[in-house]
Amino acid sequence: MRIPENQPKKYDHLFAAIDSGIMKIPQFQRDFVWNKEQTASLIDSIIKGFPIGTFIIWKTREELRSIKNIGNHTLPEIPTGDAAQYILDGQQRITSLYAVRKGLIIEKDGKNIDYKDIGIDLSFDPDDDEPVVMVDQLDGVPWISVNKMLNGSITQLAKEYEELELEKIEVYRSRLTGYDFSTVVINDYPLDIACEIFTRINTGGTELTLFEIMVAKTFDVERDFDLAREYNWLIDNNGVEKDLEDAGYDSLPPSTVLQCVSAHLVNHVRRKDILKLDKDEFIDAWPIIKDGIFTAVDYFGTHLRIPVSGLLPYNALLVPFTYFFIKNGGINPTPLQNKLLTQYYWWASLTQRFSSGVENKIAQDLERMNLILEGEQPSYRGEEVALDLEMLRYRWFSVGDAFCKAILSLYAYFEPKSFATNSLVKLDNSWLKSSTSKNYHHFFPKAYLKDDFPYWMVNCILNITIVDDYLNKRKIRAKAPSIYMQEFQENNKEIQATMHTHLIDGMDEFGIWENDYERFIEKRGERVMAEIEKRLYPDLE
C-alpha cells in the first residue's frame, strides 16, 4: 500500500470533482443528517479561517455502490477510464457545502430544506468575531445568499448591492473559494482496508458488516446488479416469484447467503475469502446460488420436515447443503445420499458444531459433502455425538440453544397435531424467538409442578410439546395433565394418533393419567433417543 498523501484542495477544485462524477459518496455512508444551522456554522468557520477537519478520500478503480442523488440533484456517473475518489470521512461537511453551492432542496423528516436560504449578514464587518452566516434573512438587514454570492456575476451583484456591501461580498467569496481544504488521499488500498479506515473514523469502531462491504463491492450499473436489492428480493418479493418468506425461511441472514456464494466459488467461507471474490464471478453465480438455496430449503422442509428457519440449530447448516445441491446439478439425492445427508444434519446439530470456529468447520464439511456426492460416508471419528438418556433427561430448554433446536426440529419432523382438533400445528418464525412462544408448551405445566420439582427439572426440552396457539395454553393453565388431557380426549376422538405426533406413544405408558412426571420424562426420553439413533446410525446397506 502507498503512504497516504496530504493534498490541500481549493473550494472550486473540490466541487469540480463532484460535478465531473469523479468524487463519490459510497452507499455504506450514513444518510445526510446535518441541518441548516450546522451548515451555516461550517461556512462561518471557513470564512473566519478556522480548521474544519480533514476529508479522507479513497482513490481506486473499484466501482462501488454510491449515492446517486443529493436532494433534488442527480450526480453524474464516473467518467469512463477514470479512477473514482470515494469520500471515507467528511460526507456531512462536503454534502453541506455542495448543497449550498448548488442551492439544493433536500427532504429531511418530511420537510424540504432549501439551502439557498443560508446567507451572510452584511451588516457586520468581515473581521468581527460575531457569526455572520445565517439560516434565514432578517427583515431590514443587508443580506446575501451564499449560493448567490458564489454563483452571481459581479455585474449582477453591482446592480443589487452598495459599494461597501460589494467589498464585503468579495472578501467573503475570496475567503470561501480560497480556503485550503485539508484532504488525505489513500491510493489503491484494498477494499477491506479502506472499509476498516471508514469504520474507525466514522462509527467509533463499529465495524461495517461484511454484507455492507460486499454490497458496495459487487454493485454494477451495466449489469443492473445491486446485492442489497437482490437479497431483499430473495427474502420477500411480494409473490412476484418464489421467495424465502413463502418457504418459511425468511430469517436467513445475509452473512449466510454470502457464505453460500463463497463456498460455491472458492470452497472457503472466511471473511478474507469473501472479500476477495471477483465481482463478475459473484454476479454470474448469483442465479445458481439462489437455486441452490431454494433446493436446500425445500429439502429441509420436505425430507427433514423442518418447516421454518427458526427451528434450524444453525443458519450455517444451509451452506454445506446448498453446496451439495449445486454440485449435484439439480438431481435428487439417491436413497443412500439421503441417509448420509440426514446423518450429517444430526451429527452437526447435536455436537453443536457451529458454536465456534464456523468458517473453518464449514470448509471441512464441504469436503464431507464431496464424499456424500460420491455416495461415500464421511468420517466423524473423534467427533462422535456424546449423548445418552441421562444427558438428555433434564436438558434445560432454551430457544437460543442449538441442541434444543435440534430436538425441536425432531418434534417438527412428526408434524405435531393440535390436542384439541388433531389439525396440523402451524409454525411461524415470529413465534419461535422466545421460550414463551405460542408454539411451545410445557406438557406438565410449570405452575402445576412448582411445588414438587425444582424449576431446572421442569423447564427441560423433554417436557416441551409444540402446540398451535395460545388457546391451548389458556385452556390448560396450571391443570394436571390427567385433567386437561381428559377434556381434550372427549372432543378429539383421534387423541391417540395426535399424541403419537408428539412422540408420546400412550397415555398409560407415559404416566399421564397418574400425573407421573418422572415417568413421562423417562419414556419420552427413550422415544427421542430411539429416533436420534436411527438418524445418527442409519442402515447404509
C-alpha positions in Angstrom: 0.0 0.0 0.0 1.1 3.5 -0.7 1.6 6.1 2.0 -1.5 8.4 2.4 -0.9 11.8 0.6 -1.8 15.2 2.0 -3.3 17.1 -0.8 -4.8 20.5 0.2 -7.6 21.4 -2.3 -9.4 24.7 -3.0 -13.1 25.0 -3.0 -13.6 25.0 -6.7 -11.3 22.0 -7.3 -13.1 20.0 -4.6 -16.5 20.5 -6.0 -15.5 20.2 -9.6 -14.6 16.6 -8.8 -18.2 16.0 -7.7 -19.6 17.8 -10.7 -17.5 15.7 -13.0 -18.6 12.4 -11.4 -15.1 11.5 -10.1 -15.8 12.1 -6.4 -18.4 9.8 -4.9 -20.0 9.1 -1.6 -20.1 5.3 -1.1 -23.5 3.8 -0.3 -22.5 2.5 3.1 -22.1 6.1 4.4 -24.8 7.4 6.7 -27.6 9.4 5.2 -27.2 13.2 5.1 -28.3 14.3 8.5 -26.9 17.8 9.0 -29.4 20.7 9.4 -29.1 24.2 8.1 -27.7 25.5 11.4 -24.8 23.1 11.3 -24.2 24.0 7.6 -24.3 27.7 8.4 -21.8 27.2 11.3 -19.5 25.3 9.0 -19.4 28.1 6.4 -18.9 30.7 9.1 -15.9 28.7 10.3 -14.4 28.6 6.8 -14.7 32.3 6.1 -13.1 33.0 9.5 -10.2 30.7 8.6 -10.9 28.1 11.3 -9.9 24.5 10.7 -12.9 22.3 9.9 -11.2 18.8 9.9 -9.8 16.6 7.1 -11.5 15.0 4.2 -10.2 11.4 3.7 -10.6 10.2 0.1 -10.0 6.7 -1.2 -8.8 6.8 -4.9 -9.5 3.5 -6.6 -10.7 1.8 -9.8 -13.0 -0.3 -7.7 -16.6 0.5 -8.6 -18.7 0.7 -5.5 -22.4 1.3 -4.9 -22.6 5.0 -4.4 -25.1 7.7 -3.7 -26.9 8.8 -6.8 -28.7 11.9 -5.7 -28.3 14.7 -3.2 -31.7 16.1 -2.6 -33.2 17.2 -5.9 -29.8 16.9 -7.7 -28.7 13.9 -9.7 -25.0 13.2 -9.5 -23.2 12.2 -12.7 -21.6 8.8 -13.3 -17.9 8.2 -13.0 -16.2 9.1 -16.4 -15.1 6.0 -18.3 -11.5 5.2 -17.6 -11.1 7.4 -14.6 -10.4 6.3 -11.1 -13.1 7.2 -8.6 -12.5 9.2 -5.4 -14.7 7.9 -2.6 -15.2 10.1 0.5 -14.5 8.0 3.6 -14.6 10.9 6.0 -16.3 14.2 5.6 -19.5 13.3 3.9 -21.7 15.6 6.1 -19.3 18.5 5.6 -18.8 18.1 1.9 -22.5 17.4 1.2 -23.5 20.6 3.2 -21.1 22.7 1.2 -22.2 21.2 -2.1 -25.9 21.7 -1.2 -25.2 25.4 -0.6 -23.1 25.8 -3.7 -25.8 24.2 -5.9 -28.8 25.7 -4.0 -30.3 22.3 -3.5 -33.5 21.3 -1.8 -33.1 18.3 0.5 -36.0 16.5 2.2 -35.5 15.7 5.9 -38.1 14.4 8.3 -40.8 15.1 5.8 -39.8 18.7 5.3 -38.0 20.4 2.4 -34.9 22.3 3.3 -33.8 24.9 0.8 -30.1 25.6 1.1 -30.4 28.8 -0.9 -31.8 30.2 2.4 -28.4 30.2 4.0 -26.8 33.6 3.7 -24.4 36.2 5.1 -25.4 39.2 7.2 -23.7 42.1 5.5 -24.2 44.5 8.5 -21.1 43.0 10.2 -17.5 43.7 9.5 -15.8 40.6 8.0 -13.2 40.7 10.8 -15.8 40.7 13.6 -16.0 37.7 15.9 -19.7 37.5 15.6 -21.2 34.7 13.5 -22.2 36.2 10.2 -23.7 33.2 8.4 -27.5 32.9 9.0 -30.1 30.3 8.1 -32.7 32.9 7.2 -32.7 36.6 6.2 -33.8 39.1 8.9 -36.0 42.0 7.9 -34.2 45.2 7.3 -30.7 43.6 7.4 -28.5 43.7 4.3 -28.0 40.0 3.4 -26.8 37.8 0.5 -27.4 34.1 -0.1 -24.2 32.1 -0.1 -25.4 30.4 -3.2 -25.9 33.7 -4.9 -22.5 35.0 -3.7 -20.7 32.0 -5.2 -22.6 31.9 -8.5 -23.7 35.5 -9.2 -21.7 37.7 -11.6 -20.1 40.9 -10.4 -22.2 42.8 -12.9 -25.4 41.3 -11.5 -24.3 41.9 -7.9 -23.4 45.5 -8.5 -27.0 46.2 -9.5 -28.3 45.0 -6.2 -25.7 46.0 -3.6 -23.9 49.1 -2.4 -20.2 49.5 -2.8 -19.4 48.8 0.9 -21.6 45.6 0.7 -19.9 44.6 -2.5 -16.5 44.9 -0.8 -17.7 42.6 2.0 -19.1 40.1 -0.5 -15.8 40.0 -2.3 -14.0 39.4 0.9 -16.3 36.5 1.9 -16.2 35.0 -1.5 -12.4 35.0 -1.7 -12.1 33.6 1.7 -14.5 30.7 0.9 -13.1 29.9 -2.6 -9.5 30.4 -1.5 -9.8 28.2 1.6 -7.3 25.3 1.7 -9.4 22.2 2.5 -7.3 19.6 4.2 -7.6 16.3 2.3 -5.8 13.0 2.7 -5.8 10.7 -0.3 -5.2 7.0 0.0 -4.4 5.4 -3.4 -5.3 1.9 -4.4 -5.8 0.5 -0.9 -7.6 -2.9 -0.9 -11.3 -2.7 -0.3 -11.2 -4.3 3.2 -8.5 -1.8 4.4 -10.4 1.1 3.0 -13.5 -0.1 4.8 -11.6 -0.5 8.0 -10.4 3.1 7.8 -14.0 4.2 7.2 -15.4 2.3 10.2 -12.6 3.6 12.5 -13.2 7.3 11.7 -17.0 7.2 11.2 -18.6 4.9 13.6 -16.4 4.8 16.7 -15.0 1.3 16.0 -18.4 -0.3 15.0 -17.3 -2.4 12.1 -19.1 -2.3 8.8 -20.8 -5.6 8.2 -19.3 -7.9 5.6 -22.6 -7.7 3.7 -22.4 -3.9 3.6 -18.9 -4.1 2.1 -19.9 -6.7 -0.4 -23.0 -4.7 -1.4 -20.6 -1.8 -2.3 -18.1 -4.1 -4.0 -20.4 -6.1 -6.2 -22.6 -3.1 -7.3 -22.7 -3.0 -11.1 -24.7 -0.4 -13.1 -24.2 -2.1 -16.5 -25.3 -5.5 -15.3 -28.0 -3.9 -13.1 -26.8 -5.8 -10.0 -27.4 -4.5 -6.5 -26.8 -7.1 -3.9 -28.9 -5.3 -1.3 -31.9 -5.3 -3.6 -31.2 -8.9 -4.7 -31.1 -10.1 -1.1 -34.3 -8.3 -0.2 -35.9 -9.8 -3.3 -34.7 -13.3 -2.3 -36.3 -12.9 1.2 -39.6 -11.4 0.1 -40.7 -10.2 -3.4 -44.5 -10.0 -2.6 -45.4 -13.0 -4.6 -43.7 -12.0 -7.9 -41.7 -15.2 -7.8 -40.6 -17.8 -5.3 -39.0 -16.3 -2.2 -37.8 -17.4 1.3 -40.7 -15.8 3.1 -43.1 -18.1 1.3 -40.9 -21.1 2.1 -40.8 -20.1 5.9 -37.1 -19.3 5.8 -37.2 -15.5 5.8 -34.9 -15.2 8.8 -31.9 -16.3 6.8 -29.3 -13.7 7.4 -27.2 -12.0 4.6 -24.0 -13.4 6.1 -25.2 -17.0 5.4 -26.0 -16.1 1.8 -22.5 -14.7 1.3 -21.1 -17.9 2.7 -23.2 -19.9 0.2 -21.7 -17.9 -2.6 -18.1 -18.2 -1.4 -18.5 -22.0 -0.7 -19.6 -22.5 -4.3 -16.9 -20.3 -5.9 -13.8 -21.0 -3.8 -14.7 -23.8 -1.3 -14.0 -21.5 1.7 -16.1 -19.0 3.6 -13.7 -16.9 5.6 -14.2 -13.2 5.6 -11.0 -12.7 3.6 -12.1 -15.2 1.1 -15.4 -13.5 0.6 -13.8 -10.1 0.3 -11.5 -11.4 -2.5 -14.4 -12.8 -4.6 -14.3 -11.5 -8.1 -17.3 -9.2 -8.8 -18.2 -10.7 -12.2 -17.9 -14.2 -10.9 -20.1 -13.3 -7.9 -22.8 -11.8 -10.2 -22.6 -14.8 -12.6 -23.0 -17.2 -9.7 -26.0 -15.4 -8.1 -28.8 -17.2 -10.0 -27.1 -20.5 -9.3 -26.8 -19.7 -5.6 -30.4 -18.7 -5.4 -31.5 -22.0 -7.0 -29.2 -23.9 -4.6 -30.6 -22.2 -1.6 -34.2 -22.8 -2.6 -33.4 -26.5 -3.2 -31.7 -26.8 0.2 -34.6 -25.1 1.9 -37.1 -27.3 0.1 -35.0 -30.3 1.3 -35.1 -29.1 4.9 -38.9 -28.6 4.6 -39.7 -31.9 2.9 -37.1 -34.6 3.7 -36.1 -33.3 7.2 -39.5 -31.7 7.7 -38.2 -28.5 9.3 -40.9 -26.1 8.2 -39.4 -22.8 9.2 -35.8 -21.5 9.6 -36.5 -20.6 13.2 -36.1 -24.3 14.1 -32.7 -24.7 12.4 -30.0 -25.2 15.1 -27.6 -23.1 13.0 -28.1 -20.9 9.9 -24.7 -22.2 8.8 -26.2 -25.6 8.1 -27.6 -24.1 5.0 -24.2 -23.6 3.5 -23.0 -27.2 3.1 -26.5 -28.3 2.0 -26.7 -25.5 -0.6 -23.2 -26.5 -1.8 -24.3 -30.2 -2.1 -27.4 -29.4 -4.2 -25.5 -27.0 -6.5 -22.7 -29.6 -7.1 -25.3 -32.3 -7.6 -26.6 -30.4 -10.6 -30.3 -30.4 -9.6 -30.5 -34.2 -9.4 -32.5 -35.6 -6.5 -30.3 -37.3 -3.9 -30.2 -41.1 -4.0 -31.6 -43.1 -1.0 -28.0 -43.5 0.2 -27.3 -39.8 -0.1 -30.5 -39.0 1.8 -29.3 -41.2 4.7 -25.9 -39.6 4.7 -27.3 -36.0 4.5 -29.7 -36.8 7.4 -26.8 -38.3 9.4 -24.7 -35.1 8.7 -27.5 -32.8 9.8 -28.0 -34.6 13.1 -24.3 -35.0 13.8 -23.6 -31.3 13.2 -26.6 -30.3 15.2 -26.1 -32.5 18.3 -22.4 -31.9 18.5 -23.2 -28.1 18.4 -20.6 -27.9 15.7 -21.1 -24.3 14.7 -21.0 -22.8 18.1 -17.4 -21.7 17.3 -14.9 -21.8 14.5 -17.7 -21.7 12.0 -15.7 -20.6 8.9 -13.1 -23.4 9.2 -15.6 -26.0 10.1 -17.8 -25.2 7.1 -14.7 -25.7 4.9 -14.1 -29.1 6.4 -17.8 -30.0 6.0 -17.7 -29.1 2.3 -15.2 -32.0 2.0 -17.7 -34.2 3.7 -20.3 -33.1 1.2 -17.9 -34.0 -1.6 -17.8 -37.6 -0.2 -21.6 -37.7 0.0 -21.8 -36.5 -3.6 -19.7 -39.6 -4.4 -22.0 -41.8 -2.3 -19.4 -42.3 0.4 -19.9 -42.0 4.1 -17.8 -39.2 5.7 -15.8 -39.9 8.8 -16.8 -38.4 12.1 -14.1 -40.2 14.0 -13.0 -38.3 17.1 -16.1 -36.0 16.8 -18.8 -38.5 17.6 -22.1 -37.4 19.3 -21.8 -37.9 23.0 -25.4 -38.4 24.1 -27.3 -40.7 26.4 -30.6 -40.7 28.2 -29.1 -39.2 31.4 -27.7 -36.3 29.5 -31.0 -35.7 27.7 -33.3 -36.2 30.7 -33.3 -32.7 32.1 -31.6 -30.7 29.4 -32.6 -27.1 30.0 -35.0 -25.7 27.4 -33.8 -22.6 25.7 -34.6 -21.4 22.2 -31.1 -20.0 21.9 -29.5 -23.4 22.4 -28.7 -25.3 19.2 -29.1 -28.6 20.9 -32.6 -27.7 22.0 -33.4 -26.5 18.5 -32.3 -29.9 17.1 -34.7 -31.6 19.4 -37.4 -29.2 18.4 -36.7 -30.0 14.8 -37.2 -33.6 15.6 -40.5 -32.8 17.1 -41.4 -30.9 14.0 -40.5 -33.9 11.8 -43.5 -35.8 13.1 -45.8 -32.9 12.1 -47.4 -32.3 15.5 -51.1 -32.1 15.7 -53.4 -30.0 17.8 -54.5 -31.6 21.1 -58.0 -30.1 20.5 -58.7 -30.8 16.9 -56.0 -33.1 15.5 -55.3 -30.5 12.9 -51.7 -29.7 11.8 -49.9 -27.2 14.0 -48.8 -24.1 12.0 -45.4 -22.9 12.9 -44.3 -19.3 12.3 -40.8 -17.8 12.6 -42.1 -14.8 14.5 -43.4 -17.1 17.2 -40.2 -19.1 17.7 -37.8 -16.5 19.0 -38.8 -16.8 22.7 -39.2 -19.7 25.1 -42.6 -18.1 26.0 -43.7 -18.5 22.3 -47.2 -19.5 21.4 -45.8 -22.7 19.8 -44.0 -24.0 23.0 -46.0 -25.7 25.7 -44.7 -27.5 28.8 -46.8 -30.7 28.8 -46.6 -30.8 32.5 -47.3 -27.2 33.2 -44.7 -25.3 35.2 -47.3 -23.9 37.6 -48.6 -27.4 38.3 -45.1 -28.8 39.1 -43.7 -25.8 41.0 -44.3 -27.2 44.5 -42.9 -30.7 43.7 -40.0 -30.2 41.4 -37.2 -27.6 41.1 -37.5 -25.3 38.1 -34.5 -26.9 36.3 -36.3 -30.2 36.2 -39.5 -28.7 34.9 -38.1 -26.5 32.2 -36.5 -29.3 30.2 -36.6 -30.0 26.5 -38.4 -33.4 27.0 -41.3 -31.6 28.7 -41.8 -29.4 25.7 -44.5 -30.0 23.1 -45.3 -27.9 20.0 -48.8 -26.6 20.0 -50.7 -24.4 17.7 -52.0 -21.4 19.6 -52.4 -19.6 22.9 -55.8 -21.1 23.3 -54.3 -24.4 24.4 -52.2 -22.7 27.0 -55.1 -20.7 28.4 -57.2 -23.8 28.5 -54.5 -25.8 30.1 -53.1 -23.2 32.6 -51.9 -25.0 35.7 -54.0 -28.1 35.3 -52.7 -31.6 35.8 -52.1 -33.4 32.5 -54.7 -36.1 33.5 -57.4 -33.4 33.8 -56.7 -31.3 30.7 -55.9 -34.3 28.5 -59.3 -35.9 29.6 -61.0 -32.7 28.4 -59.2 -32.9 25.0 -59.9 -36.6 24.7 -63.6 -36.0 25.0 -63.6 -33.7 21.9 -60.8 -35.2 19.9 -61.7 -38.8 19.0 -58.2 -39.3 17.4 -56.3 -38.2 20.5 -54.1 -41.3 20.5 -52.9 -40.5 16.9 -52.5 -36.9 18.0 -50.2 -37.9 20.8 -48.0 -40.1 18.5 -47.2 -36.9 16.6 -45.7 -35.5 19.8 -43.6 -38.6 20.4 -45.9 -39.7 23.2 -46.9 -43.2 22.4 -49.5 -43.9 25.1 -51.2 -42.1 27.9 -50.9 -45.0 30.3 -47.4 -46.0 29.3 -46.2 -42.4 29.7 -47.7 -41.9 33.1 -50.1 -39.2 32.0 -53.2 -40.4 33.8 -51.3 -40.8 37.0 -49.6 -37.4 36.6 -46.3 -39.1 36.9 -43.8 -36.5 35.7 -40.6 -38.5 36.1 -42.1 -41.5 34.3 -43.2 -39.1 31.5 -39.7 -37.7 31.1 -38.2 -41.2 31.2 -40.5 -42.6 28.5 -40.3 -39.6 26.3 -36.5 -39.5 26.6 -36.4 -43.1 25.4 -38.6 -42.3 22.5 -36.5 -39.3 21.5 -33.2 -41.2 21.9 -34.5 -44.0 19.6 -35.3 -41.5 16.9 -31.9 -39.8 17.2 -30.1 -43.1 17.0 -32.0 -44.1 13.8 -30.7 -40.9 12.2 -27.2 -41.0 13.5 -26.6 -44.6 12.8 -28.6 -45.4 9.6 -28.5 -48.8 7.8 -26.5 -48.0 4.8 -26.8 -51.3 3.1 
